[in-house]
Amino acid sequence: MKKASELVSTLRVAPAILLFLSLASAPSAFGQIGQDAGAQSAAPKVKWQAVIENTSVDVDEVFPAEILALAGTHVQQKAPPRYLGDPNGALGVILVSSIADVNVRVSIKVDRLADESSFEATIPEANQPYEIWPTIRFDTRALARIRESFPTTALFSVSVNGVPAGEQSRAIQVRSVNDVPFAYVTKDRHVLDVSPLFAAFVDENNPYIDRILHEALRVNVVQRFIGYQGSPQDVIREVFAIWNVMQRQGVKYSSITTPSGESRSVMSQHVRFLDEAVQNSQANCVDGTVLFASILYKLGIYPLLVKVPGHMFLGFYTDSQRQQISFLETTMLGEPGLNSSQRSWTFKTVDGYLSSESYRQFVSALDEGQAKFQKTAPQFQAKTPGYLFIDVQAARRAGISAIGRF
């Protein structure tokens, strides 16, 4: 068990506006628009182009998981001076006007996914690139049900002082809702880490959790769930109760991580929802980690998603003061797992679980998680890119919501 005070950081989650850096950078295609001596009284000359995601990356796809995770975010930071509209906008335009103080209306419609959404603003400066991002009225139920990637079209239209300034259409690839982007490669080849979005798959309200907790009570692993009202060992026991039910369900490690599409600018991974992992008896390292984190967060036990390059494992506090932390390697659920007799066993005494094969394997997974953290602790202390503690409670406070099941 690790002293929480020894950890350099529990979360380096940027609020939503910081998930997308360089929002105010304009493409080189926009320069100064020349003005005649009487330009202020003439009709404005306007140049604009459609943008997907943000101006620092070159993408032609949208991720439903990202849109849904940030849908309820209310950004507190002050936006860049020439950024107008929704801080979490997925679709927008960059616009330059030759005349100041013009009224601009931007409208965007996405076939199959969003009705026309508009935003109006006054552009106070001439010859400066402004980003305008309407709040897109996505059909959230439709987004949550997307299981396969498909192409669609977004139609962008702009009017200036009530006069149409043209339309542009962009082909967009829509990813599966199970695809989670965890890093963007910017146009200047920097890597923008957005892996806190994994916290959106921690779904503490998933109705399947009640079935899991009921099964743990039925086989007498625990007599009740009390979270931090008990001792740290009681917390460990409740985590074991989840482990034991998952082993009884036959959940095993699966290395499936391939997303529904490939991109040169976005790194992403396929992540199963909690009920998908249990029903299919398969979980990769992220699946297993967010599964346990979902149930623990429901119980009031604070989980961490511990991300290292190419892997993720679980961390959780064993006391409400966050002074002690344990780690669990969830990929060991099926190594070797339980036989048919062990899966049907009901514990006869309060402490009967301590001598079980399931508990022995659980302790091994705790030891492995601790060893993995100890091995990577120097990288966490040095804040090495790719090493991240994602505190689920902090992620919620930063505006990353759970993706609900419809």
N, C-alpha and C positions, 0 to 999 in steps of 0.2 A: 504494500500500500504506500503510495507516494504522498508526501506532504504537499498540499496544494500551494502553500506559500512558496515552495521551491520552483514552481512553474513560472516561467517568465511571463507567459500570457495565456489566458484561457480562450481568447478569440481575437483575431484580427479581422473582424467583419466591418467593412465600410458601409455606412448608410447607403441607401439605394443610389443616390446621385454619384457617389464615388465608385460604384460598381462600373460605371461607364466613364472612363477618363477622357480627357481631351475633347469634351463635347463641343467646345467653341472653335475648334480648328477647322478652317475652311479649305476646300480643295483648291489646288493651284489654278483651276479653270476660272476661278473668280478673281478678277483683278479690279482695278479702278474702272468705273464706267464713266466715260468722258461726258462733260457737261458743256453746253453752249452758254453764252452770256445770259440768255433768257431761259435757261433750263428750269429754274424754279417755277416759272409760270406755265411751262409746257407739260405735256403728259409725261409721267416718269418712264424711264427706260428700266426694265426689270429683267434680270437674269435669275433663274432658279433651277434647282435640280432636286429630284427625289432622293431620300436617304433612308436606308434600312439600318436599324439598331443604333448606330451613332457614327459620327464622322471620323473617328479614329480607326475604324476597321472597315474592311471591304468585304461585305457579306451580301448574299441574296437569299437568305433564309431566316425564318423565325422559329423560335422554340416555345411551344405552348407552356412548357414547365416554367420557363423564366417569366413569361407574361402572367401566369396564374400566381406564381410565388410573390410577385411584386405588385399585384393588382390593388392591394389595400394599403400600400405604403404611402405615408405622408412625410415627405422629405422636409427636414428642418433647416438644412443648410441654405445659404443664399446661392441662387443659381448664378452662373456666369452672366456677365452684363448683356450679352447678345443672344441669350438663350431664352426662348419664350414658349410657354405651354407646359406640357406634362413632363416632369423630370424622369419618368419611367417610360416615355414614349418609345414605341417600337418602330414607328413609321413617321417620317416628317420630311421637311424640305429645308434646304439652304437657299436663302434669297438675298439678292443685292439690288437696291434701288438707287437710281441716279438722283432722286429727290428725297429730302427728309420729310418726316411727318406724314407718310402715306398710310392709308388703312389697307391692311392685307387680310384676306380670308383664305385659309387653306382647308381644303376638304379632301378626305381620303376614304375610299371604300375598298374592302377586300372581299372578293368573291368567296362565297360559302362561309365566311367567318365573321364579317363585320359590316354592319350598315354604314352609310355615310356618316362620317364624324368630322366636325369642323372646329376651327379655332380662328378667332379674329384678334388682331393686334395692330397697334400703331408702330411703325418703324421710325424711330426718332432721328436716326442718322442716315445720311447719304453715303453711298460707296463703301458700306461696311457689311460684311456677311452676317446675317441673322439666321439662327436656327429656329424653326417653328414646328412644334410637336403637338398636334391635337391629341386629346385623350381618345384613343381608339375604342369604340364601343364593340368590343369583341363579344361573341357568343361564348361565354365561359363554359357552358355545358358542352358545346361542340368541341372546344379546345381540349377539355378533360377527357373526351372520348376518342381522341385521335390515337390510333395504335400503329398506323403505317404512314410513312412520309408520302406526301403528294404535292404536286405543283398547283399553284393558283396565281391569280393576277390581282395586283393592287392598282387602283386608279387614283392618281393624284391630280388635283385641279387647284389653280390659284387665281384669285381675282384681286385687283389693285384699284382702290377707290371705286369699287363697284363694277369695274370693267374686267372681263375675263382676260387672264394672262396666259392661257394655255392649259393643256392637260398632258400628263405623262403616264404611261402604264409601265409597271415593272413586274416581271415574272418572279415569283417568290416560291421557294421550296419550304413547305411546312413540315417540320419534323414531328415524330411521335412524341406524345406527352411523356413517355418514359425516357426520352433523351435529355440529359442534364448537361448544359454547357458548363465547364469548369475553368476554362481559360480562353481568352481571345488573343490572337496575334495581331497586333496593330500594324498599320501601314509602315511605320518606322521600325518594325520587327521587335517591338517590346511585347512581353507576355503580360496580359492583364488577368490576374487571378480572380475568378468569380466563384470559386468552389464553395463559399458559404451557401450557394443555392442548393447544395445537397440537403440542407436543413429543411427544405420544402417537402422532402419525402419522409420526414419525421411527422407522422400523422397521429397525434395523440387522441383524435376524435374518431378514428376508424372504428366502425361498429364491430369489427372482427376481434378487437382487443377483449371485449367482454367474454367471448367464447374461450379465449386463451386463459383468462383469469379464472373463469368458472372451472375449467379442466384442472387447473393447478389446485384449486380448493377440493375438487372431487377426489383426487388421488392422495390428498392429505400431505402434500409437500409443505404447504403452510395452512394454518387454520384461519388466517385473515391477512389482508394486506394493510400495513400500517405506515409504510414509508419511513419518514424520519422520526416518527414517534417512538420507535424502538432504538436499539443499539446499532452500531455499524455492522455487527454480525447479523442482525436481523435484516438489514438492507442486503447484505450478501446472500442471505437465504432467499429473499424475494427475487433476486436476480437469478439464482439457481432455479427457482420455481418456473420461471419463464424458459430457462435453458432446458429443463426436464420436459416440459410440454412440447417444445420444439423437437426434441429428440424422439418423443413418443409419436409425433406427427411424421417422423422420418425425414425432416429437413436436412439436406446435405449441401455441401459446397458445390457451386456450379460456376465455372469460369466465364460464363456468357456476359460480356460487357459491350459487345459491338453495337453501336447506335444504328438508327435507321438510315443514316446518310453519312457521307464523308465531306469534309471541308478542309481547305488549306488554312483557313483563318480562325476556325473554331475547334477546340478540343472538347469532346463530349463523351458521355458514357451512358449506356442503357442501365436504368435502375428500376427494379420491380417495386410496386406498391406492396404494403404489408400483406394484404390478403392474397396477392398474386404469389408471393414467396411461399406462404404457408400452403396454399391450395396446390401449388405445383411442386412442393417439397424441394425447392431449389433456391439457393441464395448465393450470390457472389459476395465479396467482402463488404461492398457498400450496402447491398440488400440486407445482409445480416445485421450490420451495424445500425442502419436506420430502423429496422424491425425492433431490435431491443430498445433503441432510444425512444421509439414511439410509445412502447408500453411503460418504460420507466418514467417518461415525462407525464404520462397519464396518472401514474401512481404518486407523482410529486417528488420523484427522485431525479436529480439534475444530471442529464447525460451530456457527454462530449463526443463529437465525431472527430477522431484523431486521424488526420490525413497526412500520409507520407507519400513520396513518389511511387505511383503504381499500386498503392494499397490503402486500406482504411480499417481501423479497428475501433472498439468502443472504450470510452472512458466514462466513469460515473463517480459522483461524490457519495461517500458513505455516511456523511453527516450534513446537517442543514447549514452549518457554518462554513462549509466548503474547506475544511481543514485537511481532510483525508480523501484520497482518490485512488480508485482501483481501475485496472484495465482488463479487457476481455477480448480474446481472439475468437471471434464468432465463426470463422471458417472451420474451426475444429468441431463443430456440431456433429458432423457425421464421421468423425475419425476416432474410433471405428463406429460410433453410434451404439444403439441398443438392439438386442435380439428381440424376437417376438415375445418371449416371456418377460423380459425386462420392461418392454413397452406397456404391458398390461398390469404391471405390479402396482399395488396400492400400499403406501407406507402405513405400517400398523401402529407405530409409536411416533411421538412428537419429534424425536431425534433420529428416527429410522433412516432418514435420507443420508445421514453422514456416512453410513457404511455401504451405500449403493454404488454401483458401477457408474451411474450417471453423474453422481457427485464427484467421483474420482476424476472423470474426464473434465468436468467443470473446473475443478481445481487446476488441472493441467492447462486449461485454456486461460485461466487467470494468470498462472505463472508465465505462459507464453506472451500474453499481452503486456505484462510487466517487463519481461525481457526485451520485447520490441521497443517499448518506450525508453527503457534505459539505454538501449543501443542508439536511439535517435535523439536522446535528450540534448546532446551538444548542438545539433542542428536547430532544435526548437529554441534553445537559448540564444543562438546566433541569428535567429529569425531568417533562416535560410529559405529562399523561395521554394515552394512545394511542400513545406512542413507547416501544418496549420492545425490549431485547436478550434473547432467550431462548436461553441457553446450554444446549445439549442435555445436556452432561455434568452441569451443575448441576441441571437438571430431573430427571435420573435420580436424583441423590443426594437431591433433595427428595421423591422418591417417585412421580414421574410416569412410569409404565411405558409401553413401546411396546405398542400394540394388535396382538396377533398375528393371523395369518390362519389360520382353521380350515378 
